Amino acid sequence: WNGEHMAVTGVVGKTNDGTIITNGNAATDLRGLVVSCNKHENVKGSAYVYNTVTHAIGGLGSTTGKNTFLYVAGIKSKMTFGGLMASAELAKNFGSDRTSADYENYKGVAFLAKAAYKADLQDVAALTPWGEFGYGTGDERTGVRDGNRTFQSINTGYRPGGVYGRFNNAVPLKLYGNANGVAGNGLSNRVIWGVGFKATPAALNKLTTGVQFYSYKFHTKVSDAANSRSIGSEFDVTADWNHSENVSIKGILGSFQPGQFIAQQQTTKNPAVMAALDFSIKF
C-alpha cells in the first residue's frame, strides 16, 4: 500500500520447503512487515520486523522438537542535504532458538551507519569522501546461558571490501578457509569500519575511481587459543565504468592483511591479494 506520505509492504513466503521429519531438513517460513515514511524529500525513514520460523527437526517432546522463531526488528533512515548523504540502521533480535539442547532467547543487536559528501568542482571532477561503521554483538559464553547475544540476520547484504566481502562464508572459496569464522557475512560478531574516496572526472564522467580501507574485528573473542579480536584490514583500488544505464564494468585491486587473530591461530599468514573485473548487463 502506498499513500501520500506513508507506505506499507508485507511479505509471506517459504525460504526452504524441506522434509520436516526425515534427513534433518527443516521447512522455513518467512514473514515481514515494513512501514516507510516518505513525507520529507530529504529525510526518509522506515521501521520493519521480519520473522523466520524453522520447523522442528528433533523428536517429539525434545527441546529441538519445537520450532525456532527468529525475529529481526529495526529502524533505519536516510538523509540528504546538499552534497551530504547519510544513513543509519539499528536492528534487534528477538525470539527463541531451539536448534540446540540449550534453550536460548535471541538477544543480538546490530548498528550500521554510512556518510558521504559529494563536492562538484565545475569542469574538474566530482569528489566524494565517505566513511562507514558497522557493529554487531557476539557471545563468547558456551553451555547453559540466558540467551544468544550473537546478532542473527535473516539474509544479510552487507559484505564490505573487495577481498573480505567477496570471499565470505556464503561462497565456496572462503577467506583463509574460514578458519575459526574469519570469513564474515554481515555483522554477526563484528566491528567493521571503513573510509574511502571516489572521484569522477568531468572530462570522463562515465569513469569513477576510488580507494578504500577497511578494518575488521570480532566483537567478542571466539577462541581461547587467541586473545586478539583483530581479523585483519584491507586496502582496495577501484574503478567503475558506467557505459550506459544497463551496462557497467567494475575493476578492483585489493590486498587483505591478516590480523593477529589469524596469526595466533597459525593459519596462513600471507596477505590475500586479488584483481577482479566484473561486468553487469541488465535486460
Backbone torsions as a table, in degrees:
resi	resn	phi	psi	omega
1	TRP	NA	132.0	178.7
2	ASN	-122.3	119.0	174.8
3	GLY	-105.5	-172.3	-178.2
4	GLU	-65.7	-39.2	-177.8
5	HIS	-122.9	-10.5	-175.9
6	MET	-129.0	155.9	175.6
7	ALA	-143.9	142.7	179.8
8	VAL	-129.3	129.6	179.2
9	THR	-127.4	132.7	177.3
10	GLY	-125.3	151.8	178.6
11	VAL	-141.3	137.7	173.8
12	VAL	-136.6	125.4	-177.9
13	GLY	-161.4	-172.3	179.9
14	LYS	-133.7	121.6	-177.8
15	THR	-92.1	-15.9	177.8
16	ASN	-154.4	126.0	-178.4
17	ASP	-113.6	56.9	-177.7
18	GLY	-77.2	168.8	176.1
19	THR	-74.0	124.5	-172.7
20	ILE	-72.7	-39.9	-169.9
21	ILE	-86.5	-39.3	-171.7
22	THR	-111.5	159.2	172.5
23	ASN	64.6	6.5	176.9
24	GLY	67.7	19.0	179.2
25	ASN	-97.0	108.8	-174.3
26	ALA	-96.5	134.3	174.4
27	ALA	-67.7	143.3	-178.1
28	THR	-127.6	127.4	178.7
29	ASP	-105.5	148.1	-179.9
30	LEU	-125.8	135.4	174.9
31	ARG	-138.1	146.2	179.4
32	GLY	-157.0	153.8	177.5
33	LEU	-143.5	129.0	-179.9
34	VAL	-127.6	127.3	176.4
35	VAL	-115.5	121.0	-175.4
36	SER	-116.6	145.8	176.7
37	CYS	-115.1	121.2	-178.6
38	ASN	-120.7	27.5	-175.4
39	LYS	-65.7	-41.9	-177.2
40	HIS	-100.2	135.7	-177.2
41	GLU	-66.4	-35.5	-174.4
42	ASN	-94.5	-14.7	-179.5
43	VAL	-130.4	121.2	179.3
44	LYS	-126.6	142.2	-178.9
45	GLY	-143.9	161.9	178.4
46	SER	-155.1	157.5	174.0
47	ALA	-127.2	145.5	-175.3
48	TYR	-146.9	159.8	170.2
49	VAL	-146.4	129.2	176.6
50	TYR	-121.6	150.2	-177.8
51	ASN	-142.0	131.8	169.9
52	THR	-117.0	138.1	176.7
53	VAL	-115.9	113.5	177.2
54	THR	-97.8	114.4	-175.8
55	HIS	-67.6	146.5	-171.8
56	ALA	-61.4	144.0	174.9
57	ILE	-115.6	-6.5	-179.3
58	GLY	-85.7	173.5	179.9
59	GLY	-71.8	156.8	178.7
60	LEU	-60.4	133.8	179.3
61	GLY	88.8	-10.7	178.7
62	SER	-90.6	165.5	178.7
63	THR	-61.1	-43.1	-179.9
64	THR	-80.3	4.1	174.7
65	GLY	-87.7	4.6	177.6
66	LYS	-110.1	152.6	-177.7
67	ASN	-68.9	150.7	174.4
68	THR	-98.9	129.4	179.6
69	PHE	-115.8	116.3	175.8
70	LEU	-113.9	125.1	175.6
71	TYR	-114.5	138.9	170.8
72	VAL	-124.1	111.8	178.4
73	ALA	-114.0	143.0	-177.8
74	GLY	-165.6	172.7	174.9
75	ILE	-132.9	148.3	176.6
76	LYS	-149.2	154.6	-178.7
77	SER	-143.9	156.2	178.2
78	LYS	-137.3	132.2	-175.9
79	MET	-129.4	140.7	174.0
80	THR	-134.4	125.6	177.1
81	PHE	-136.0	102.6	-175.6
82	GLY	63.2	-122.8	179.0
83	GLY	-88.2	-3.6	-177.9
84	LEU	-88.2	129.2	176.6
85	MET	-127.1	130.6	-178.4
86	ALA	-145.4	150.0	177.3
87	SER	-146.9	153.2	178.7
88	ALA	-148.8	146.9	179.6
89	GLU	-145.9	135.4	178.3
90	LEU	-126.1	128.7	-177.2
91	ALA	-130.4	149.2	-178.1
92	LYS	-137.3	138.8	177.0
93	ASN	-91.2	144.5	171.0
94	PHE	-140.0	169.4	174.2
95	GLY	114.3	-173.5	-173.4
96	SER	-121.4	127.2	178.5
97	ASP	-100.4	111.8	-179.8
98	ARG	-120.3	27.7	179.4
99	THR	-80.6	-11.1	178.9
100	SER	-126.9	174.7	-178.6
101	ALA	-67.8	-23.5	179.3
102	ASP	-91.3	114.9	176.9
103	TYR	-66.7	130.5	-177.8
104	GLU	-139.0	154.4	171.0
105	ASN	-103.0	140.1	175.2
106	TYR	-73.3	128.8	-177.4
107	LYS	-136.0	18.7	-176.4
108	GLY	-73.0	156.4	179.0
109	VAL	-136.7	143.6	176.3
110	ALA	-140.3	151.4	179.7
111	PHE	-142.3	138.0	178.9
112	LEU	-140.4	128.4	179.4
113	ALA	-134.6	141.9	178.7
114	LYS	-137.2	147.6	177.2
115	ALA	-148.1	144.0	178.3
116	ALA	-150.7	152.1	177.0
117	TYR	-130.8	122.5	-178.8
118	LYS	-102.4	117.7	179.1
119	ALA	-110.9	118.8	179.4
120	ASP	-94.0	113.3	174.4
121	LEU	-96.9	109.9	-172.6
122	GLN	-54.7	129.5	178.8
123	ASP	63.6	11.3	179.3
124	VAL	-118.6	-71.6	-177.3
125	ALA	-171.8	164.1	169.4
126	ALA	-103.9	120.6	-175.6
127	LEU	-111.7	132.3	-175.3
128	THR	-135.3	97.9	168.8
129	PRO	-79.9	148.8	-177.8
130	TRP	-149.6	163.4	176.8
131	GLY	-153.6	157.1	177.9
132	GLU	-152.0	157.1	-179.6
133	PHE	-144.6	129.9	178.5
134	GLY	-126.7	141.0	-175.4
135	TYR	-141.3	124.7	176.8
136	GLY	-138.9	130.5	-173.7
137	THR	-71.5	155.5	174.7
138	GLY	-126.2	-177.1	-178.0
139	ASP	-152.1	111.7	-176.8
140	GLU	-89.3	-11.4	-176.6
141	ARG	-74.8	146.3	178.5
142	THR	-125.0	168.0	-179.1
143	GLY	78.8	-154.2	-178.0
144	VAL	-69.9	127.8	-179.6
145	ARG	-149.5	172.4	-174.0
146	ASP	-93.5	3.3	178.1
147	GLY	170.3	159.1	176.6
148	ASN	-97.9	107.7	-174.6
149	ARG	-92.2	1.9	174.8
150	THR	-75.2	125.6	-178.9
151	PHE	-62.8	133.1	-179.2
152	GLN	-115.8	121.9	172.8
153	SER	-97.6	161.8	177.5
154	ILE	-91.4	-43.6	177.1
155	ASN	-156.4	81.3	-174.3
156	THR	-70.0	148.3	174.3
157	GLY	-120.1	12.9	-176.6
158	TYR	-95.3	106.5	-179.4
159	ARG	-137.0	78.4	-173.5
160	PRO	-77.8	144.2	176.8
161	GLY	94.7	143.4	-178.6
162	GLY	-67.0	-45.9	-178.3
163	VAL	-84.9	-55.6	-178.8
164	TYR	-59.4	-41.7	-177.7
165	GLY	-73.2	-28.9	-177.2
166	ARG	-82.6	-40.6	-176.4
167	PHE	-100.5	55.8	-177.8
168	ASN	-85.3	-178.1	-174.1
169	ASN	-77.5	3.9	178.5
170	ALA	-101.8	2.1	-178.4
171	VAL	-115.5	160.9	-177.5
172	PRO	-61.8	-42.3	-179.4
173	LEU	-98.7	107.9	-172.7
174	LYS	-103.1	151.1	179.9
175	LEU	-57.8	121.4	-179.5
176	TYR	51.0	35.1	178.3
177	GLY	65.6	14.3	-177.1
178	ASN	56.2	35.8	178.8
179	ALA	-60.2	119.9	-179.6
180	ASN	55.5	31.7	172.3
181	GLY	77.1	28.7	-178.5
182	VAL	-76.2	-20.3	178.7
183	ALA	-83.6	100.7	-173.9
184	GLY	-84.8	161.5	174.4
185	ASN	-150.5	94.0	-175.4
186	GLY	95.8	-153.9	-173.2
187	LEU	-113.6	18.7	175.8
188	SER	-66.3	117.0	-179.9
189	ASN	52.7	52.4	-177.9
190	ARG	-139.3	147.6	165.6
191	VAL	-127.8	113.5	-173.8
192	ILE	-128.8	132.7	171.1
193	TRP	-136.0	151.8	-178.4
194	GLY	-148.8	151.7	174.7
195	VAL	-136.4	155.0	-179.7
196	GLY	-166.9	-179.1	-176.6
197	PHE	-151.1	132.8	177.1
198	LYS	-124.2	150.7	179.7
199	ALA	-141.8	133.4	176.0
200	THR	-121.8	107.2	-178.0
201	PRO	-67.8	142.8	-178.7
202	ALA	-64.9	-33.8	-178.3
203	ALA	-76.3	-14.0	-178.3
204	LEU	-142.6	67.3	-168.4
205	ASN	-74.8	-2.0	174.3
206	LYS	-86.8	-10.2	-177.3
207	LEU	-105.4	131.7	173.7
208	THR	-127.7	120.9	177.7
209	THR	-109.9	157.9	-178.5
210	GLY	-164.6	167.5	172.6
211	VAL	-131.2	150.1	179.5
212	GLN	-150.3	149.3	178.5
213	PHE	-132.2	135.7	178.3
214	TYR	-129.9	147.2	172.8
215	SER	-121.3	134.6	-176.1
216	TYR	-124.6	128.9	177.2
217	LYS	-139.1	155.0	167.8
218	PHE	-74.5	144.0	171.2
219	HIS	-71.1	-41.4	-179.7
220	THR	-130.3	137.5	-177.5
221	LYS	-60.9	146.1	-173.7
222	VAL	-113.8	-2.0	-177.2
223	SER	-146.0	136.1	175.6
224	ASP	-72.0	-19.3	-179.7
225	ALA	-80.4	-10.3	-179.4
226	ALA	-135.6	120.3	-179.3
227	ASN	-90.2	-6.2	179.0
228	SER	-86.3	147.4	174.8
229	ARG	-106.5	2.8	-176.2
230	SER	-79.9	112.8	176.9
231	ILE	-80.5	-42.5	179.1
232	GLY	156.4	-172.0	178.7
233	SER	-141.4	164.8	-175.0
234	GLU	-144.7	142.1	174.7
235	PHE	-126.1	130.0	-177.4
236	ASP	-129.1	149.1	167.8
237	VAL	-116.3	129.2	-174.5
238	THR	-124.5	155.6	175.1
239	ALA	-148.1	126.1	179.5
240	ASP	-119.8	130.1	177.0
241	TRP	-116.8	109.0	178.4
242	ASN	-92.1	87.3	-175.2
243	HIS	-63.2	-40.8	177.8
244	SER	-158.2	-175.4	179.8
245	GLU	-63.0	-28.0	-175.0
246	ASN	-110.0	-6.3	-177.0
247	VAL	-130.4	127.6	177.4
248	SER	-146.6	155.8	179.4
249	ILE	-130.6	134.9	179.6
250	LYS	-128.2	127.3	177.0
251	GLY	-115.0	146.9	-179.8
252	ILE	-148.5	139.1	173.6
253	LEU	-124.6	115.3	-173.6
254	GLY	-130.7	154.2	177.0
255	SER	-136.1	119.9	177.2
256	PHE	-101.3	124.1	179.7
257	GLN	-101.3	117.1	-178.7
258	PRO	-64.8	142.4	179.7
259	GLY	-90.4	-173.2	-176.5
260	GLN	-64.1	-30.4	179.5
261	PHE	-62.2	-44.7	179.3
262	ILE	-65.6	-40.2	179.3
263	ALA	-64.6	-40.7	-179.2
264	GLN	-70.1	-23.3	178.1
265	GLN	-85.4	2.4	-179.2
266	GLN	58.6	28.2	172.8
267	THR	-80.5	166.7	177.0
268	THR	-51.5	126.4	-172.7
269	LYS	-98.9	-3.5	-178.4
270	ASN	-68.7	149.0	174.8
271	PRO	-63.1	151.4	174.2
272	ALA	-100.8	117.3	-176.6
273	VAL	-113.5	136.6	-176.0
274	MET	-141.1	140.7	168.3
275	ALA	-124.1	129.8	-176.1
276	ALA	-140.7	150.9	177.0
277	LEU	-134.7	117.5	-176.9
278	ASP	-113.3	135.2	177.1
279	PHE	-112.2	136.8	178.7
280	SER	-125.2	122.9	179.3
281	ILE	-129.1	125.1	179.9
282	LYS	-106.1	139.8	178.7
283	PHE	-115.5	NA	NA
